Amino acid sequence: MDIIPNAEKAIIDTDKLHGYILSFSHPLGRFKAAFFQKLGYSIENCDLFEQCLRQIIITRETIRIETSRHGRKYIVEGLITGPSGKKVHLVTVWIILNKEFIPRFVTAYPRGGLQ
């Protein structure tokens, strides 16, 4: 498959990173936050995590596309090395909403354990 269209313009909402993925107070996000903390990511350095996500979307090919009533979801994986020096295969999910052309970050989660 190919790289997501307009990947270089991808929208990553800071509130999604602060309030979900890296948040220890979010009911579901707290489990992701605990995992990403082991990689060395936190709210304090979420800009590094955002850079990591951008690197994946602009350099890795889509492995799967799913169509929903909201738009097209793109699944992109990449091996990342966190600030802690640990590595993991990261699955990222992006969506291009109907009538839009720019991908938006949906979520990220590990595929497998830390290396």
N, CA and C atoms as a LAMMPS dump frame, in Angstrom:
ITEM: TIMESTEP
0
ITEM: NUMBER OF ATOMS
345
ITEM: BOX BOUNDS ff ff ff
-5.0000000000000000e+02 5.0000000000000000e+02
-5.0000000000000000e+02 5.0000000000000000e+02
-5.0000000000000000e+02 5.0000000000000000e+02
ITEM: ATOMS id mol type element x y z
1 1 1 N 0.835 -1.185 0
2 1 2 C 0 0 0
3 1 3 C 0.877 1.243 0
4 2 1 N 0.239 2.37 -0.054
5 2 2 C 0.942 3.649 -0.137
6 2 3 C 0.902 4.406 1.183
7 3 1 N 1.624 5.515 1.199
8 3 2 C 1.579 6.437 2.333
9 3 3 C 0.231 7.162 2.29
10 4 1 N -0.309 7.509 3.435
11 4 2 C -1.603 8.193 3.521
12 4 3 C -1.552 9.504 2.728
13 5 1 N -2.597 9.799 1.959
14 5 2 C -2.632 11.08 1.244
15 5 3 C -2.521 12.26 2.214
16 6 1 N -1.756 13.251 1.825
17 6 2 C -1.553 14.482 2.612
18 6 3 C -0.984 14.21 4.004
19 7 1 N -0.199 13.158 4.134
20 7 2 C 0.378 12.779 5.433
21 7 3 C 1.187 13.913 6.058
22 8 1 N 1.843 14.694 5.231
23 8 2 C 2.684 15.779 5.748
24 8 3 C 1.862 16.895 6.395
25 9 1 N 0.545 16.901 6.159
26 9 2 C -0.34 17.917 6.732
27 9 3 C -1.182 17.356 7.881
28 10 1 N -0.88 16.173 8.338
29 10 2 C -1.704 15.484 9.351
30 10 3 C -1.969 16.366 10.563
31 11 1 N -3.184 16.246 11.078
32 11 2 C -3.619 16.997 12.259
33 11 3 C -3.505 16.088 13.481
34 12 1 N -2.73 16.54 14.456
35 12 2 C -2.6 15.823 15.725
36 12 3 C -3.044 16.794 16.813
37 13 1 N -4.214 16.561 17.342
38 13 2 C -4.807 17.441 18.349
39 13 3 C -4.051 17.283 19.669
40 14 1 N -3.476 18.38 20.142
41 14 2 C -2.733 18.358 21.406
42 14 3 C -3.624 17.912 22.557
43 15 1 N -4.896 18.284 22.52
44 15 2 C -5.82 17.853 23.575
45 15 3 C -5.963 16.337 23.608
46 16 1 N -5.879 15.7 22.434
47 16 2 C -5.965 14.238 22.392
48 16 3 C -4.735 13.625 23.066
49 17 1 N -3.577 14.23 22.859
50 17 2 C -2.357 13.721 23.498
51 17 3 C -2.4 13.988 25.005
52 18 1 N -2.718 15.217 25.398
53 18 2 C -2.743 15.59 26.82
54 18 3 C -3.903 14.945 27.566
55 19 1 N -5.083 14.934 26.948
56 19 2 C -6.286 14.507 27.647
57 19 3 C -6.65 13.05 27.486
58 20 1 N -5.881 12.32 26.65
59 20 2 C -6.223 10.923 26.417
60 20 3 C -4.979 10.025 26.446
61 21 1 N -4.206 10.064 25.406
62 21 2 C -3.077 9.127 25.233
63 21 3 C -2.061 9.204 26.37
64 22 1 N -1.753 10.404 26.847
65 22 2 C -0.726 10.573 27.879
66 22 3 C -1.315 10.978 29.229
67 23 1 N -2.633 10.804 29.376
68 23 2 C -3.312 11.24 30.592
69 23 3 C -3.538 10.084 31.564
70 24 1 N -3.02 10.236 32.774
71 24 2 C -3.233 9.224 33.81
72 24 3 C -4.617 9.348 34.447
73 25 1 N -5.342 10.424 34.14
74 25 2 C -6.675 10.591 34.724
75 25 3 C -7.791 10.147 33.779
76 26 1 N -7.488 9.887 32.513
77 26 2 C -8.516 9.444 31.569
78 26 3 C -8.839 7.974 31.836
79 27 1 N -10.132 7.605 31.894
80 27 2 C -10.514 6.219 32.223
81 27 3 C -9.868 5.156 31.333
82 28 1 N -9.729 5.428 30.038
83 28 2 C -9.08 4.469 29.136
84 28 3 C -7.641 4.858 28.826
85 29 1 N -7.409 6.152 28.681
86 29 2 C -6.081 6.636 28.329
87 29 3 C -5.028 6.346 29.375
88 30 1 N -5.429 6.204 30.631
89 30 2 C -4.438 5.992 31.701
90 30 3 C -3.607 4.735 31.468
91 31 1 N -4.193 3.724 30.837
92 31 2 C -3.441 2.501 30.552
93 31 3 C -2.406 2.745 29.449
94 32 1 N -2.784 3.549 28.467
95 32 2 C -1.836 3.918 27.416
96 32 3 C -0.749 4.819 27.996
97 33 1 N -1.158 5.752 28.846
98 33 2 C -0.193 6.673 29.465
99 33 3 C 0.867 5.899 30.239
100 34 1 N 0.452 4.865 30.962
101 34 2 C 1.405 4.047 31.731
102 34 3 C 2.382 3.353 30.805
103 35 1 N 1.879 2.852 29.675
104 35 2 C 2.762 2.184 28.716
105 35 3 C 3.74 3.188 28.1
106 36 1 N 3.205 4.319 27.634
107 36 2 C 4.072 5.29 26.974
108 36 3 C 5.072 5.923 27.943
109 37 1 N 4.736 5.962 29.225
110 37 2 C 5.69 6.452 30.219
111 37 3 C 6.911 5.54 30.273
112 38 1 N 6.708 4.232 30.11
113 38 2 C 7.841 3.298 30.09
114 38 3 C 8.763 3.567 28.908
115 39 1 N 8.196 4.113 27.833
116 39 2 C 9.009 4.499 26.676
117 39 3 C 9.697 5.842 26.883
118 40 1 N 9.253 6.566 27.916
119 40 2 C 9.85 7.867 28.217
120 40 3 C 9.004 9.048 27.783
121 41 1 N 7.753 8.799 27.378
122 41 2 C 6.873 9.887 26.947
123 41 3 C 5.938 10.293 28.078
124 42 1 N 5.65 11.601 28.141
125 42 2 C 4.736 12.13 29.144
126 42 3 C 4.127 13.413 28.594
127 43 1 N 3.237 14.003 29.354
128 43 2 C 2.649 15.277 28.946
129 43 3 C 3.737 16.34 28.816
130 44 1 N 4.751 16.259 29.667
131 44 2 C 5.834 17.262 29.658
132 44 3 C 6.635 17.241 28.364
133 45 1 N 6.736 16.082 27.718
134 45 2 C 7.498 16.025 26.459
135 45 3 C 6.624 15.489 25.316
136 46 1 N 5.338 15.849 25.349
137 46 2 C 4.423 15.33 24.329
138 46 3 C 4.808 15.79 22.93
139 47 1 N 5.588 16.867 22.814
140 47 2 C 6.057 17.29 21.502
141 47 3 C 6.945 16.218 20.868
142 48 1 N 7.716 15.494 21.687
143 48 2 C 8.533 14.391 21.164
144 48 3 C 7.65 13.251 20.664
145 49 1 N 6.582 12.984 21.396
146 49 2 C 5.646 11.944 20.987
147 49 3 C 4.95 12.343 19.684
148 50 1 N 4.578 13.611 19.585
149 50 2 C 3.953 14.096 18.347
150 50 3 C 4.913 13.956 17.168
151 51 1 N 6.185 14.283 17.363
152 51 2 C 7.183 14.13 16.3
153 51 3 C 7.286 12.67 15.865
154 52 1 N 7.232 11.769 16.84
155 52 2 C 7.283 10.333 16.561
156 52 3 C 6.095 9.922 15.693
157 53 1 N 4.902 10.378 16.056
158 53 2 C 3.704 10.064 15.282
159 53 3 C 3.807 10.613 13.866
160 54 1 N 4.307 11.821 13.731
161 54 2 C 4.466 12.429 12.402
162 54 3 C 5.482 11.656 11.566
163 55 1 N 6.536 11.195 12.189
164 55 2 C 7.548 10.422 11.465
165 55 3 C 6.94 9.128 10.913
166 56 1 N 6.106 8.495 11.709
167 56 2 C 5.464 7.264 11.256
168 56 3 C 4.554 7.543 10.066
169 57 1 N 3.702 8.548 10.165
170 57 2 C 2.715 8.775 9.107
171 57 3 C 3.362 9.218 7.783
172 58 1 N 4.479 9.929 7.857
173 58 2 C 5.079 10.397 6.597
174 58 3 C 6.089 9.418 6
175 59 1 N 6.522 8.429 6.779
176 59 2 C 7.543 7.514 6.25
177 59 3 C 7.079 6.079 6.064
178 60 1 N 5.98 5.706 6.684
179 60 2 C 5.532 4.312 6.644
180 60 3 C 4.293 4.163 5.772
181 61 1 N 4.202 3.043 5.112
182 61 2 C 3.033 2.777 4.279
183 61 3 C 1.868 2.287 5.119
184 62 1 N 0.684 2.571 4.628
185 62 2 C -0.543 2.095 5.256
186 62 3 C -0.578 0.575 5.168
187 63 1 N -0.932 -0.092 6.273
188 63 2 C -1.042 -1.551 6.221
189 63 3 C -2.487 -2.015 6.046
190 64 1 N -3.419 -1.109 6.393
191 64 2 C -4.838 -1.472 6.246
192 64 3 C -5.675 -0.193 6.163
193 65 1 N -6.745 -0.265 5.379
194 65 2 C -7.69 0.845 5.276
195 65 3 C -9.072 0.293 5.596
196 66 1 N -9.801 1.017 6.446
197 66 2 C -11.163 0.635 6.801
198 66 3 C -12.083 1.807 6.483
199 67 1 N -13.213 1.513 5.881
200 67 2 C -14.18 2.554 5.552
201 67 3 C -15.337 2.496 6.54
202 68 1 N -15.711 3.67 7.054
203 68 2 C -16.852 3.763 7.965
204 68 3 C -17.759 4.884 7.48
205 69 1 N -18.835 5.091 8.171
206 69 2 C -19.75 6.169 7.781
207 69 3 C -19.132 7.544 7.995
208 70 1 N -18.043 7.626 8.804
209 70 2 C -17.379 8.897 9.087
210 70 3 C -16.272 9.229 8.096
211 71 1 N -15.727 8.207 7.452
212 71 2 C -14.623 8.436 6.53
213 71 3 C -13.776 7.179 6.382
214 72 1 N -12.515 7.374 5.99
215 72 2 C -11.593 6.257 5.805
216 72 3 C -10.538 6.266 6.891
217 73 1 N -10.409 5.133 7.589
218 73 2 C -9.39 4.977 8.627
219 73 3 C -8.181 4.287 8.016
220 74 1 N -7.021 4.798 8.368
221 74 2 C -5.752 4.256 7.885
222 74 3 C -4.963 3.751 9.08
223 75 1 N -4.468 2.535 8.978
224 75 2 C -3.655 1.95 10.04
225 75 3 C -2.218 1.907 9.526
226 76 1 N -1.33 2.506 10.308
227 76 2 C 0.082 2.606 9.943
228 76 3 C 0.907 2.166 11.136
229 77 1 N 1.872 1.274 10.903
230 77 2 C 2.736 0.79 11.984
231 77 3 C 4.171 1.231 11.759
232 78 1 N 4.886 1.348 12.858
233 78 2 C 6.299 1.655 12.773
234 78 3 C 7.007 1.296 14.061
235 79 1 N 8.261 0.941 13.952
236 79 2 C 9.09 0.669 15.122
237 79 3 C 9.6 2.001 15.636
238 80 1 N 9.37 2.272 16.919
239 80 2 C 9.847 3.528 17.497
240 80 3 C 10.786 3.235 18.657
241 81 1 N 11.668 4.182 18.896
242 81 2 C 12.533 4.152 20.073
243 81 3 C 12.172 5.375 20.898
244 82 1 N 11.724 5.143 22.117
245 82 2 C 11.332 6.244 22.999
246 82 3 C 12.537 6.893 23.65
247 83 1 N 12.321 8.002 24.341
248 83 2 C 13.399 8.683 25.056
249 83 3 C 14.114 7.79 26.074
250 84 1 N 13.43 6.747 26.56
251 84 2 C 14.044 5.824 27.519
252 84 3 C 15.023 4.866 26.85
253 85 1 N 15.014 4.83 25.504
254 85 2 C 15.87 3.907 24.77
255 85 3 C 15.176 2.591 24.443
256 86 1 N 13.993 2.376 25.012
257 86 2 C 13.233 1.159 24.722
258 86 3 C 12.508 1.316 23.401
259 87 1 N 12.267 0.168 22.725
260 87 2 C 11.625 0.16 21.42
261 87 3 C 10.315 -0.605 21.48
262 88 1 N 9.423 -0.262 20.542
263 88 2 C 8.151 -0.974 20.417
264 88 3 C 7.614 -0.766 19.005
265 89 1 N 6.88 -1.763 18.532
266 89 2 C 6.13 -1.596 17.282
267 89 3 C 4.864 -0.853 17.65
268 90 1 N 4.663 0.314 17.057
269 90 2 C 3.522 1.147 17.382
270 90 3 C 2.523 1.129 16.231
271 91 1 N 1.278 0.86 16.57
272 91 2 C 0.185 0.927 15.607
273 91 3 C -0.452 2.301 15.764
274 92 1 N -0.563 3.042 14.668
275 92 2 C -1.235 4.336 14.709
276 92 3 C -2.462 4.273 13.816
277 93 1 N -3.503 4.979 14.23
278 93 2 C -4.747 5.01 13.47
279 93 3 C -5.048 6.465 13.122
280 94 1 N -5.382 6.687 11.872
281 94 2 C -5.665 8.013 11.345
282 94 3 C -6.979 7.951 10.586
283 95 1 N -7.665 9.066 10.47
284 95 2 C -8.895 9.106 9.692
285 95 3 C -8.903 10.337 8.794
286 96 1 N -9.386 10.138 7.586
287 96 2 C -9.719 11.256 6.717
288 96 3 C -11.239 11.264 6.664
289 97 1 N -11.815 12.267 7.315
290 97 2 C -13.263 12.358 7.412
291 97 3 C -13.887 12.611 6.045
292 98 1 N -15.116 12.179 5.888
293 98 2 C -15.844 12.441 4.647
294 98 3 C -15.805 13.937 4.333
295 99 1 N -15.593 14.245 3.076
296 99 2 C -15.543 15.629 2.573
297 99 3 C -14.321 16.393 3.065
298 100 1 N -13.343 15.711 3.658
299 100 2 C -12.071 16.328 4.051
300 100 3 C -10.938 15.621 3.313
301 101 1 N -9.747 16.207 3.374
302 101 2 C -8.605 15.655 2.65
303 101 3 C -7.359 15.491 3.511
304 102 1 N -7.443 15.909 4.77
305 102 2 C -6.29 15.878 5.671
306 102 3 C -6.507 14.796 6.722
307 103 1 N -5.509 13.919 6.931
308 103 2 C -5.67 12.896 7.968
309 103 3 C -5.603 13.49 9.369
310 104 1 N -6.375 12.893 10.26
311 104 2 C -6.402 13.291 11.672
312 104 3 C -5.99 12.088 12.512
313 105 1 N -5.196 12.343 13.529
314 105 2 C -4.767 11.29 14.447
315 105 3 C -5.953 10.826 15.278
316 106 1 N -6.125 9.495 15.37
317 106 2 C -7.2 8.911 16.168
318 106 3 C -6.641 8.304 17.451
319 107 1 N -5.682 7.381 17.304
320 107 2 C -5.122 6.723 18.476
321 107 3 C -3.817 6.012 18.105
322 108 1 N -3.153 5.511 19.13
323 108 2 C -1.935 4.716 18.961
324 108 3 C -1.887 3.687 20.074
325 109 1 N -1.338 2.534 19.761
326 109 2 C -1.185 1.492 20.766
327 109 3 C -0.055 0.551 20.347
328 110 1 N 0.536 -0.139 21.298
329 110 2 C 1.661 -1.023 20.984
330 110 3 C 1.18 -2.324 20.335
331 111 1 N 2.007 -2.847 19.464
332 111 2 C 1.806 -4.202 18.942
333 111 3 C 2.971 -5.02 19.484
334 112 1 N 2.697 -5.734 20.546
335 112 2 C 3.754 -6.477 21.217
336 112 3 C 4.306 -5.689 22.383
337 113 1 N 5.302 -6.25 23.011
338 113 2 C 5.89 -5.634 24.196
339 113 3 C 7.096 -4.783 23.877
340 114 1 N 7.65 -4.209 24.924
341 114 2 C 8.844 -3.382 24.793
342 114 3 C 10.051 -4.25 24.47
343 115 1 N 10.958 -3.668 23.73
344 115 2 C 12.219 -4.36 23.38
345 115 3 C 13.387 -3.647 24.029
